Amino acid sequence: MSMSSNPASLRVAIVGAGIGGLAAALFLRRAGLDVSVYEQAVELAEVGAGIVVAPNMVRLLHRLGLGDELATFAVRLEAAWEFRRWRDGRVLFVQPMGEECERLYGAHCYVAHRADLLTLLQDALPARHLCLDHRFVDVRETDDEVELRFAARSGRETRVVSDVVIGADGIHSVLREKIAPKVDARFSGLCAFRCLVPAAKAPGMALRPVQTLWLGPGRHFVHYPISGGRLVNVVAIVPAGDWRTESWTADGEIADLAREFDGWDNRLHQLIASATSTKRWALYDRAPLEQWTKGRVALLGDAAHAMLPFFAQGAAQAFEDAAVLATCLRTVDPSPVAEALRRGSGFLNPQAPVSPTAATPTTADAQSKGVLGTPAAPFVNPAASKGSAGGSFVLDLRDIGTGQPRYKWQKPLPLLVTRGIVQLHRQTADRA
């Protein structure tokens, strides 16, 4: 099945219509390529809950011309990382955002409902480029092209021929299994509860445009408003006990969530009691792949480098992957596609083996050429990086592929970040 009437345009097939897949389609179309997205779902239904749209992602949304629309449903944060003591809510630290965020990082920081963000991306992509009810089955590559095989729920099979394939099918990627070594999931010992609370039932402090994290012994509790302030998103990280199910759609029990926070501030219990349902999923860590491409096939987002949620950077990193891949493919014809994908992988993934003759872009190159915008990291304070005690912090996730993220707090916080796992210091909660 041909996907293009223009033989000079690269044909790109994207597997998966989540945030990463749709972002890739939009950036590739912007680069003039012929794109089709294949999604196994029959419709793109509401999934997930709150998401942090960090400045590195906001800059790229503006590049796609979607920044103004984002502001119609997302909540712009005036403060973030507002750490509160578990028992009485005393503020331990808060990072001002607002106009200062834009000055320092080139864009504002928002929080949004994942479904609203997905709708924004879907609406920006002409319907003819999205093929639903296409479950990926197999891939076969020749010297000149790639053939994909899909199955519909009716059992009907479809074969697609493309010049490039991008796997954006998430943490349980089927395409990854076809081109890369098996990735073992390592249980973190933690699980997350997630629920939404109507604003009318939430305590007033939860309605502020603030991302709040309550810290206590062995647990933390996050909330922020989404959907234009109509809902409050709640995420609670607790010891998993016997829970091992890794699924965003697995149901949990409100009573179990409430028990985990016995003795905590009553405002948390008001939020919990106002929720009518909760999801619960176990948190597993996965080492990033050493190589994200094989021939004419590339992986992006969680399919290549799934991360635990504590950096709130999973979707933003998928956006960056999409922007870089589009830049690398924009000026190539079908024959050197594999080399272009390796160049992109070499920039995004410091571990990736790259041909010694390939010119791999550096972070500085990407900034100067405008691939990711400036600055390249999600939260980079140029003054702070030179030793200024400005009260902000440097968080450069470009090393996330190595499993050794670089970070620097300008103020001491009760937080230790290692391999994306947040460990709460019991002594901090006891002293505070």
C-alpha positions as CSV (number, residue, x, y, z in Angstrom):
1,M,0.0,0.0,0.0
2,S,1.6,3.2,-1.1
3,M,1.4,6.2,1.3
4,S,2.6,8.9,-1.0
5,S,2.0,10.3,-4.5
6,N,5.2,12.3,-4.3
7,P,8.2,10.0,-5.1
8,A,10.6,12.6,-3.9
9,S,9.1,12.6,-0.4
10,L,10.2,10.2,2.2
11,R,7.4,7.8,3.3
12,V,7.4,7.6,7.1
13,A,5.2,5.1,9.0
14,I,4.8,5.7,12.7
15,V,3.6,2.9,15.0
16,G,1.6,4.4,17.9
17,A,-0.6,7.5,18.2
18,G,0.2,8.6,21.7
19,I,1.8,11.9,22.5
20,G,5.2,10.9,21.0
21,G,3.7,9.4,17.9
22,L,1.5,12.3,17.1
23,A,4.3,14.8,17.9
24,A,6.6,12.9,15.5
25,A,3.9,13.1,12.8
26,L,3.5,16.8,13.2
27,F,7.2,17.5,13.1
28,L,7.8,15.2,10.1
29,R,4.9,16.8,8.2
30,R,6.4,20.2,9.0
31,A,9.7,19.0,7.5
32,G,7.8,18.1,4.3
33,L,7.7,14.3,4.7
34,D,4.9,11.9,3.9
35,V,3.6,10.6,7.2
36,S,1.1,8.0,8.3
37,V,0.4,7.0,11.9
38,Y,-0.9,3.5,12.7
39,E,-2.7,3.0,16.0
40,Q,-4.2,-0.2,17.3
41,A,-7.1,1.5,19.2
42,V,-10.4,1.9,17.3
43,E,-10.6,5.4,18.7
44,L,-8.3,7.7,20.7
45,A,-10.2,7.7,23.9
46,E,-9.5,9.6,27.1
47,V,-6.5,8.0,28.9
48,G,-4.3,9.0,31.8
49,A,-4.7,12.1,33.9
50,G,-2.4,15.0,34.7
51,I,0.9,15.8,32.9
52,V,3.5,18.4,33.5
53,V,4.2,20.3,30.2
54,A,7.7,21.6,31.0
55,P,9.4,24.5,29.2
56,N,11.4,22.3,26.8
57,M,8.1,20.8,25.6
58,V,6.3,24.2,25.5
59,R,9.0,25.6,23.2
60,L,8.4,22.8,20.8
61,L,4.6,23.2,20.9
62,H,5.1,26.8,20.0
63,R,7.2,25.7,17.1
64,L,4.3,23.6,15.9
65,G,2.0,26.6,16.2
66,L,0.1,25.0,19.1
67,G,1.4,27.1,22.1
68,D,-1.6,29.5,22.2
69,E,-4.1,26.6,22.1
70,L,-2.2,24.9,24.9
71,A,-2.9,27.9,27.1
72,T,-6.7,27.5,26.6
73,F,-6.9,24.3,28.6
74,A,-3.6,23.9,30.5
75,V,-2.9,25.7,33.8
76,R,0.2,27.9,33.8
77,L,2.2,27.3,37.0
78,E,3.0,30.2,39.2
79,A,5.0,28.0,41.5
80,A,6.3,24.4,41.4
81,W,8.0,21.9,43.6
82,E,6.2,23.4,46.6
83,F,7.3,20.8,49.2
84,R,5.1,20.6,52.3
85,R,5.6,18.7,55.5
86,W,3.3,15.7,55.7
87,R,1.7,16.2,59.1
88,D,0.9,19.9,59.1
89,G,1.5,21.2,55.5
90,R,4.3,23.6,56.5
91,V,6.1,24.7,53.3
92,L,9.7,23.5,53.2
93,F,10.6,24.9,49.8
94,V,8.9,26.4,46.8
95,Q,10.3,27.3,43.3
96,P,8.6,30.5,41.9
97,M,7.7,30.1,38.2
98,G,5.5,32.5,36.3
99,E,7.3,35.2,34.3
100,E,10.6,34.2,35.9
101,C,10.2,30.8,34.3
102,E,9.8,32.3,30.9
103,R,12.8,34.6,31.4
104,L,15.1,31.8,32.6
105,Y,13.9,28.9,30.4
106,G,12.4,30.5,27.3
107,A,8.8,29.4,28.0
108,H,6.3,28.9,30.8
109,C,5.6,25.7,32.6
110,Y,2.1,24.2,32.4
111,V,0.1,21.3,33.8
112,A,-2.6,19.7,31.8
113,H,-4.9,16.7,31.4
114,R,-3.1,14.2,29.1
115,A,-6.3,13.6,27.1
116,D,-6.6,17.4,26.4
117,L,-3.0,17.4,25.1
118,L,-3.6,14.4,23.0
119,T,-6.7,16.0,21.5
120,L,-4.7,19.1,20.7
121,L,-2.1,17.0,18.7
122,Q,-4.7,14.9,17.0
123,D,-6.7,17.9,15.9
124,A,-3.5,19.4,14.4
125,L,-3.0,16.3,12.2
126,P,-5.2,15.9,9.2
127,A,-7.4,12.9,9.6
128,R,-6.1,11.2,6.5
129,H,-2.7,10.7,8.2
130,L,-4.1,8.7,11.1
131,C,-5.0,5.0,10.6
132,L,-6.9,3.5,13.6
133,D,-7.6,-0.2,14.2
134,H,-4.1,-1.1,13.0
135,R,-2.3,-3.4,15.5
136,F,1.3,-3.8,14.6
137,V,2.2,-7.5,14.0
138,D,5.6,-7.7,12.2
139,V,8.3,-5.8,10.3
140,R,10.6,-6.8,7.5
141,E,13.3,-4.7,6.1
142,T,15.0,-4.9,2.7
143,D,17.8,-2.7,1.3
144,D,15.4,-0.2,-0.1
145,E,12.3,-0.1,2.1
146,V,10.5,-1.5,5.1
147,E,7.3,-3.6,5.1
148,L,5.0,-3.5,8.1
149,R,2.2,-5.9,8.8
150,F,-0.9,-4.8,10.8
151,A,-4.0,-6.6,11.9
152,A,-7.5,-5.2,12.5
153,R,-9.9,-6.4,15.2
154,S,-11.9,-8.1,12.4
155,G,-8.8,-10.2,11.6
156,R,-8.1,-8.4,8.3
157,E,-4.4,-7.9,7.7
158,T,-2.8,-4.8,6.0
159,R,0.7,-4.5,4.6
160,V,2.4,-1.1,4.4
161,V,5.6,-0.3,2.6
162,S,7.6,2.7,3.9
163,D,11.1,4.3,3.7
164,V,11.3,4.9,7.4
165,V,9.5,3.4,10.4
166,I,9.3,5.1,13.8
167,G,8.2,3.0,16.8
168,A,6.2,5.2,19.3
169,D,4.3,2.3,20.8
170,G,5.2,3.0,24.4
171,I,6.7,1.2,27.3
172,H,5.4,-2.2,26.2
173,S,6.6,-1.6,22.6
174,V,6.0,-4.6,20.3
175,L,8.1,-3.0,17.6
176,R,11.1,-2.8,20.0
177,E,10.9,-6.5,20.5
178,K,11.5,-7.0,16.8
179,I,14.6,-4.9,16.5
180,A,16.3,-4.6,19.9
181,P,17.4,-6.9,22.8
182,K,14.9,-7.7,25.4
183,V,14.6,-5.0,28.1
184,D,14.1,-6.4,31.6
185,A,11.8,-4.4,33.9
186,R,13.1,-3.9,37.4
187,F,10.5,-3.4,40.1
188,S,11.0,-0.2,42.1
189,G,9.2,-1.4,45.2
190,L,6.7,1.5,44.7
191,C,3.3,2.0,43.2
192,A,1.3,5.0,42.3
193,F,-2.3,5.9,42.9
194,R,-3.9,8.4,40.4
195,C,-7.2,10.1,40.6
196,L,-9.1,13.3,39.6
197,V,-11.1,15.5,41.9
198,P,-13.7,18.0,40.9
199,A,-12.5,21.5,41.8
200,A,-15.8,22.2,43.7
201,K,-14.9,19.5,46.2
202,A,-11.2,20.2,46.6
203,P,-9.7,22.4,49.4
204,G,-8.8,25.9,48.3
205,M,-5.1,25.4,48.5
206,A,-5.3,22.7,45.8
207,L,-6.8,25.0,43.3
208,R,-3.9,27.4,43.2
209,P,-1.7,27.2,40.0
210,V,0.9,25.4,42.0
211,Q,2.4,21.9,41.7
212,T,2.5,20.7,45.4
213,L,4.4,17.7,46.8
214,W,3.7,16.6,50.3
215,L,6.7,14.7,51.7
216,G,6.6,12.2,54.5
217,P,8.1,8.9,55.7
218,G,8.3,6.5,52.7
219,R,5.6,8.3,50.7
220,H,4.8,11.5,48.8
221,F,1.6,13.0,47.5
222,V,1.4,15.3,44.5
223,H,-1.5,17.5,43.3
224,Y,-2.1,20.4,40.9
225,P,-5.1,21.8,39.0
226,I,-5.7,20.8,35.3
227,S,-8.4,21.2,32.6
228,G,-8.6,25.0,33.0
229,G,-8.9,24.6,36.8
230,R,-12.0,22.4,36.6
231,L,-10.2,19.3,38.1
232,V,-7.4,18.6,40.5
233,N,-4.9,15.9,39.5
234,V,-3.7,13.7,42.4
235,V,-0.8,11.3,42.3
236,A,0.4,9.4,45.4
237,I,3.6,7.3,45.5
238,V,3.6,4.7,48.2
239,P,5.3,1.3,49.0
240,A,3.7,-1.2,46.6
241,G,3.2,-4.1,49.0
242,D,1.9,-7.0,47.0
243,W,0.8,-4.8,44.0
244,R,2.6,-5.7,40.8
245,T,0.2,-4.6,38.0
246,E,1.9,-2.2,35.6
247,S,-1.1,-0.6,33.9
248,W,-2.6,2.9,33.7
249,T,-6.1,1.4,33.5
250,A,-5.9,-1.0,36.5
251,D,-8.4,0.0,39.2
252,G,-7.4,0.7,42.8
253,E,-9.4,1.3,45.9
254,I,-9.9,4.7,47.5
255,A,-9.9,3.1,50.9
256,D,-6.4,1.7,50.3
257,L,-5.2,5.1,49.2
258,A,-6.6,6.8,52.3
259,R,-5.0,4.2,54.6
260,E,-1.6,4.9,53.1
261,F,-1.8,8.5,54.4
262,D,-3.1,7.9,57.9
263,G,-2.0,10.7,60.2
264,W,-1.2,13.1,57.3
265,D,-2.7,16.6,57.0
266,N,-6.5,16.6,56.8
267,R,-6.5,18.5,53.5
268,L,-5.0,15.5,51.8
269,H,-7.8,13.3,53.2
270,Q,-10.4,15.9,51.9
271,L,-8.9,15.4,48.4
272,I,-8.9,11.6,48.7
273,A,-12.4,11.5,50.0
274,S,-13.6,13.7,47.1
275,A,-12.4,11.3,44.5
276,T,-14.9,8.7,43.2
277,S,-12.3,6.3,41.8
278,T,-8.6,5.7,41.5
279,K,-6.2,3.9,39.3
280,R,-3.2,2.1,40.7
281,W,-0.1,0.9,38.9
282,A,3.3,-0.6,40.0
283,L,6.4,1.4,39.0
284,Y,9.1,-0.5,37.1
285,D,12.4,0.8,35.9
286,R,14.0,-0.1,32.6
287,A,17.5,0.6,31.4
288,P,17.5,2.7,28.2
289,L,18.5,0.9,25.0
290,E,22.1,1.3,23.9
291,Q,20.9,1.8,20.4
292,W,17.5,3.2,19.3
293,T,17.8,2.5,15.6
294,K,18.3,-0.5,13.4
295,G,18.5,0.1,9.7
296,R,15.5,2.1,8.6
297,V,13.7,1.7,12.0
298,A,13.9,4.1,14.9
299,L,12.3,4.1,18.4
300,L,11.3,7.2,20.3
301,G,9.9,8.0,23.7
302,D,9.1,5.2,26.2
303,A,9.8,2.6,23.5
304,A,13.4,3.6,23.6
305,H,14.0,5.1,27.0
306,A,11.2,4.7,29.5
307,M,11.7,6.6,32.7
308,L,10.0,6.6,36.1
309,P,7.6,9.5,36.5
310,F,9.6,11.6,39.0
311,F,11.3,13.9,36.5
312,A,7.9,14.5,34.9
313,Q,9.8,14.4,31.6
314,G,8.6,11.3,29.7
315,A,6.3,13.2,27.2
316,A,8.8,16.1,26.8
317,Q,11.6,13.7,26.0
318,A,9.4,12.1,23.3
319,F,8.7,15.5,21.9
320,E,12.5,16.2,21.7
321,D,13.0,12.8,20.0
322,A,10.4,13.7,17.4
323,A,11.9,17.2,16.7
324,V,15.4,15.8,16.3
325,L,14.4,12.9,14.1
326,A,12.5,15.3,11.8
327,T,15.5,17.5,11.6
328,C,17.8,14.6,10.6
329,L,15.4,13.2,8.0
330,R,14.3,16.5,6.5
331,T,17.0,16.7,3.8
332,V,17.7,13.1,3.0
333,D,16.4,10.9,0.2
334,P,15.5,7.2,0.8
335,S,19.0,5.8,0.4
336,P,20.9,7.3,3.4
337,V,17.9,7.0,5.8
338,A,19.7,4.6,8.2
339,E,22.6,7.0,8.6
340,A,20.3,9.9,9.3
341,L,18.5,7.9,12.0
342,R,21.9,7.0,13.5
343,R,22.8,10.7,13.6
344,G,19.6,11.5,15.4
345,S,20.1,8.7,17.9
346,G,23.6,9.7,18.5
347,F,22.5,13.2,19.6
348,L,19.6,12.0,21.7
349,N,21.4,9.0,23.2
350,P,25.0,9.4,24.4
351,Q,25.4,5.6,24.5
352,A,24.5,5.0,20.9
353,P,27.2,3.6,18.7
354,V,27.7,6.0,15.7
355,S,29.6,5.6,12.5
356,P,33.0,7.3,12.8
357,T,32.2,9.1,9.5
358,A,28.9,10.4,10.8
359,A,28.6,14.0,12.0
360,T,26.7,13.6,15.2
361,P,25.1,16.9,16.5
362,T,26.0,18.0,20.0
363,T,23.7,19.7,22.4
364,A,25.4,23.0,21.5
365,D,24.9,22.3,17.8
366,A,21.2,21.6,18.4
367,Q,20.8,24.8,20.3
368,S,22.6,26.9,17.6
369,K,20.5,25.2,14.8
370,G,17.3,25.6,16.8
371,V,16.5,21.9,16.9
372,L,15.2,22.0,20.5
373,G,15.2,25.7,21.1
374,T,17.3,27.5,23.7
375,P,18.2,26.4,26.2
376,A,18.1,22.7,25.3
377,A,17.5,21.3,28.8
378,P,14.0,21.5,30.3
379,F,15.0,23.8,33.2
380,V,18.4,25.5,32.7
381,N,19.3,28.7,34.5
382,P,22.4,30.1,32.7
383,A,23.3,32.2,35.7
384,A,23.0,29.4,38.1
385,S,25.2,27.2,36.0
386,K,28.0,29.7,36.5
387,G,27.7,29.5,40.2
388,S,25.1,32.2,40.9
389,A,23.1,31.6,44.0
390,G,19.9,32.6,42.2
391,G,17.7,30.1,44.0
392,S,16.9,28.1,40.8
393,F,18.4,24.8,39.7
394,V,20.0,23.2,36.7
395,L,18.4,20.0,35.5
396,D,19.9,18.7,32.3
397,L,18.3,15.4,31.3
398,R,20.4,15.0,28.1
399,D,22.3,12.3,30.1
400,I,19.2,10.3,30.9
401,G,20.2,7.7,28.3
402,T,23.3,6.8,30.3
403,G,21.3,6.2,33.5
404,Q,23.4,8.9,35.2
405,P,21.3,12.1,35.0
406,R,23.1,15.4,35.8
407,Y,21.4,17.7,38.2
408,K,22.3,20.6,40.5
409,W,20.1,22.1,43.2
410,Q,20.8,25.7,44.0
411,K,19.1,25.2,47.4
412,P,19.2,22.1,49.6
413,L,16.0,20.1,49.3
414,P,14.8,17.0,51.1
415,L,15.1,15.1,47.8
416,L,17.6,12.7,46.3
417,V,17.3,11.8,42.7
418,T,19.1,8.7,41.4
419,R,18.3,6.9,38.1
420,G,15.0,8.7,38.2
421,I,13.9,7.2,41.6
422,V,12.9,9.7,44.2
423,Q,13.9,8.6,47.7
424,L,12.5,10.6,50.6
425,H,14.8,11.1,53.5
426,R,12.9,9.9,56.6
427,Q,15.1,12.2,58.7
428,T,13.9,15.2,56.8
429,A,10.3,14.4,57.6
430,D,11.1,13.8,61.2
431,R,13.1,17.1,61.5
432,A,10.8,19.4,59.6
